[in-house]
């Protein structure tokens, strides 16, 4: 994803970060819970933090990975399984999105 301006609030995407050689440096899930807030979870956020330290962005990086991890559940029975586990209908959630009224992130 090269243009975060088209990344909707509540949207979730698989995100691959590459180095200057095009090699995979980090892979994880990117979520946009708010207008100016992005959450990236991966096995390690070290590469992302290192990239931020090399620039002068008006942004902040905080490692929340010990407390939060985003993962995808997929497959033909995934919606039915999640509805059974949560006890509620999840059919209002668009693909690759989350409910925007959730405040846990």
C-alpha positions, 0 to 999 in steps of 0.5 A: 500500500503506497497511498494511505490517504485511500486507506479507510478508517476501520480498514485492515490489510496485510502489509509487507514492508520491503527494504531498498533492495525489494527484500521483505523486511517486515510483514504483518497487519495494518489497521486504521482505527482513526483519522490519524492513527495506524496500528501495525502488528507483526512478529517484530516492529523493530524494522518499522521503528528503525525506519522512523528513526531515520526520518523526520516525520510528524508521527510517533511509534509505540510498540504495543505488540505485547498487548495487541495482535491483529490476526485474520480468520478466513475460510468458508466457515469463518463468519459462522464460527466467529458469530457462534463464538461472539454470540452476535451477528458480524454481517455488518462488517465489510471484508478487510474491515473492523467495526469502527466503534470498537475502542480496544485499539 
